[in-house]
Amino acid sequence: MEIYDNPDRIKLAFGIPFFNIDFNELMHAVGEKAGAKEKTMIFAPSFPWLLDYAKAPHLCPDYADFILATDSELVNLAKKSDIKLKMPLEYFELPEQIARICAHYGYSLLHISETALKTDILVRDGFVPLSWDLFTHFKTTGELDDIDVQSIIGSANNLRPDIVLISARPDSICCCLPKIYEHMHDCVLICIPQDVDKNRIADKVDNIITPLMLLREEIDLLDEIKQTASLALQSSIRTDETCIPAKIEISGTLDAGLIPDLLRTGTRMLDRNFSPALDLSNTHAASVKGMEALCFLGRKFHEAGKKITISKISPALSNNMHRSGAMYFFADVPGIQSRF
């Protein structure tokens, strides 16, 4: 299916590989995953969350299957650096929109939040399902502790809803989400960092400079890549399937011209049941498209229960990927400790 198998669906912005889909595509994706009873996670950061993320990239879970841009401010900020992100739905409407998707397909929903769903919107717009029993609300204080985590896992595994929607404070999301996701039954888990107390930009002035600097660095990186590419040796991809793990070596510049070869090589290794290591020691630079392709390839291996590691990386590429935050979406990266 194109939503899952097209690398152009991933747009790397602010170091986050956003899935570039609109609401109709989101409805289809949620419906297909929930119907297949596959464990799938959707993460929907907002603009205030992004400001926190700029200082702590590990806050954005790299194991999410979909990371969606759900805030118009976030989309507009990306547009200033010529990155076009589709916004499937507004952040503040996300719970009700997910409820509409459940009503459309007849899926059950466990809603975990400090506030209940705005059922008047569902009634007004004619999205009331045949039975309100499809919706179960688990009320929290916004802050999750170990007792809440055990209760959420127990409720989800007892009720076995098709979709679990969690809205909680960012710090709770960071510390509790991995355990919840690990012990959750096979369902679609949708996670919303609760930014109710963080929507006043005046309270975030100290954070604003950082994402703007990331934008400037990304623009400068594009110019640097153009200059480097003109002087670089011919780019190429080599493989060695005799070593353990199998190796994919990228030389030169990873840009649009090299992406098809990279995807073919990665797909072939996936078909042969390899978990390869990337040797980027001779990779002088990577365009934004190139890093998007790496993120896409890493996700394909993740979906197959495997992973791509980075065994070696050049200093220039390492600096650019560290500054963008893209490094945090690869396993066993040199110089980065475990995130959890």
N, C-alpha and C positions, 0 to 999 in steps of 0.2 A: 504494500500500500504506500502511496506517495508520501503521506504524512510521516511515516517512519523511515522510509528508505531513500529519501532524497536529501543529500547533504545541504542543499540550498535552503532547507527548512530550518537550519540552525544558523542564527546570526550572533556572532560574538560581539558583545557590547559591554564595556566596563569590566571585562574579564569574565562575563557570565555568558554561557552558551544558551541564549533564549531560543525556544522553539517558536518559529514564525508562523502562527496560524490564527485564523479568525474564529468567530464564535461557531459558525456552522461546522468548521473543521474540528473545533474542540468538542462539539456535541457528538460528532461521529467518532472521534478518538475515544472519548469517555465511554460511549455506548459499546464500542467494539471491545475495549479492554474489560469493562465490567461484565459483558456477556461472555467473554472468554474465561472468566474467573482467574485472571492473571494478576499477580501482585504488581501493582503499578503505582508510582508516586508522582503527583503533580505539585509543584511548588510555585506559589504566586507572590513574588516580592512586590512591594510598593516603592514609591520614590523615597519616603523616609527610611525604609529598610535599606535601600541602596546606599544612603548616606552612612548608615552604620557599616554596611558591607565594605565600603571603601577603606575603612580602617581595619576591618577584620574579615578578609575574604573567606575564611573557613566557615563563616556563619551560613553561607549558602550551601546546602547539602549537595555534594557532587554525585550522590547516588540517586538523585531524583531523575525520573525518566523524562519528565517535561518540566522546564522552567519557563514560565509565561510572563510576558510583560503585561501587567494589568493596571497600569497607571498612566494617564495621559501625560503627566509631567515627565515620567521616565521615557516615554516614547518621543516626546518633543526634544528632550536632552540628547537622545541618540541621533535624532534627525540632524542636529547641528554638526555632527561629525559624519554626515552622509551615510548613516546606518538606518535603514528603513525597517522598523519593527511593526508587525501587525499587533493590534491590541484586541484580543478576543472579547473582552468585557471590562468594564470599569471595576476597579478594586473594591469599592464600597458596595457593589452589587453582586459580587462573586457568590456569596452563599445562596442568595435567591436564584441566581442563574443556574447554579448547580442543582438546586431543588427543582427548577423547571426541567432540566435534563432528566432528572429522576422521574418526574411526572410523565414526561414524554415517553420514556422507555418502560415505565412501571417498575423501576428499580427501587430498592429500599435504601434509606439514608440514615446513618448515625451522625448527628450533628453535635459536635463537642465545642462549646463556646461559652463565653460569659453572658452572651445575649441570645435570645431565641430568634428563629427565622421570622422575617416580616411576612407572616402568612396573609396579611391583607393584600399584599402585592400579588401573591399567587391567586387569591380569590378574584381580585379585580381583573386580572389579565386572563382568567379562565384556565389556569394551569393546575386546578385542584384535581388530584388523582382520585381514582375510585374510592380509595380508603386512605385516611390520614395515618393509618397504621404503618404506612411506608416510611414515615418520618419519626425518628426517636431523638429526643434532645437530651444531651448529657451536660448539665450545667456545671461550669467551673468558676473559679474566682479570677481567671486569667493567668494566674501563676500556677504552674503544674509542679507537684512534688511526687515523691516515690509512690505515695498512696494513690494519687490521681492516675499515675502511669499504670499501676496494677489494675485499678478499677476500669480504666479505658480499655486495656488489653482484654480483661475478663468480659466486659460488656460486649466488645466487638466480636470476640470468639464465641460467645453464647448466642448473640443475636444473629451473627454472620450476615451483616448487611452487605449489599453490593458495593456501596460507596461509603467511606468514612471521611467526614469533613472536619478538620481540626483548626480552630482559630485560637491562638494563644500568644503570650508575650514573647518577644524575640529570644530572651535568655532561656525561657522554658523550651522553646523550639530547639535551640542549640543543644541543650543537655539531655532532653527527654525524647526527642523525635527518633534518634537511632534505635533506642530500645523498643519503642512502640512499633516502629516499622519492622524490626526484626521478628517480633513475636505476633504480629498481626496475621490473620488468616488471609487467603488469597482474595484480594479485593482491590478497588481503586482508592488510594489514600490521597486526599487533597489537603494541602497544608497552607494556611494563611497566617503569616506573622501579624499579630494584632498591633497596629500602630495608632490606636485611638489617642493615646497620650503623647504621640510623637509627631502629630501632623502640623504643629506650629513650627514653621521653618525658622522662626526667630530663636527657637530653642536649639537649632541645629547649625547655627552660624559657623561654629568652629569646625564643622564637618564638611561644609560646602566646598571649600577650596580643593579638597582631595579629589573628589570625582571630576571636577573641572580640570585639574592637572592631568588626570588619567585620559580625559578626552584630548587634551592638547598633545600628550605624549603619543597617543594613537595616531593623530594626524601627522605629527613629526615623524613617527615610525614609517608611515607610508612614503613620505618623501625620502627617508633614509634608505628604504628598501629599493626604490627606483634607482638611486645613485649606486647602491651596492650591487644591484643586479647587473648593471651595465659593466661593472668591472669584474664580476665573479666568473669563476670557471663554469663550464657547462653543467647544468643541474642534472642529477640522475638519481635513480633508486636502485639499490642492489640488495639482494637477499642471500642469506645463508641459513638453510634449513638443516644443516648437519650439526650445528652447535646447539647447546641447551642453555637458555631458551633460543628458539629460532630468532634470527636477527634481521631487522629491516634498517638499512643504512641509507640516509638521505644526504646527498652532497649538493652543495650550491645553495640555491634559493628555492624554498618551498612556496611556489606561487600557483596561479591558476593553470599554468602549462603543465605542472607536475602532478596536480591533484588527481586526474583520471588514473594515472599509473599507480599512485599511492593507494587509491581506493581498490583498484583491481588486485594489487599485491596483498592488501589487508584482507580482502574478501577471500582470496585463494587460501591464505593461511588459516582463516577462520573455518573454511570448508574442510581443511585438513586437520582441524582440531588442535592447532597451535595456539600458544599464548606468547606472542612474540615480544621482543624488546626492541625499542627504537634506539638506534645509534645516531644521534644528532650532533656528534662532535665536529663533523665537517659541514654542518648546515649553517651558512653565513647569516641567513635571515629568513623570516617567514612572513608572508603577507597575512592580512586579516582573514582572507579566504583560506589560506593554508592552515591557519590555526583552527578555523571553523571545521575544516576537513579532518584535522586530528581529533577534535572533540567528537565529531560525528562517528569516526572510526572507533574511538574508545567506547562510545555508547553502544555500538553494534556488538562489540565483544562483551560488554557488560550484560546486554540483553541475552547473550548466549551463555552466560555464566562464566565468562573468561575475562581476561584483562590484558591491556597493553601497558608495558612498563617503559620508562625512559632510563636506559642504562648509562648513556653518555650524552652530554649536550655542550655546545660551544658557549663560551662566556657571553658573547654578544646576544645570541638567541636566548640564553638563560635570563639575562637581564631584562630583555623585552617581555618575555613570558611571565617572569616574576612580577614586573610592574603592572602588567595588564590583569594579573590574577589567573591567567589561563593554566598556570602550573598546577593549581589545586585540583584540576580535573583529570590528573593522571596518577597512576599508582607508582609507588617506589621511586619518586623523583629524587635525584641527587640533591642533598642539602635540605630537604623538607622532611620533618618528622611526621609521625602519624597524626591525623587531624582529630581523632577521637580516642 
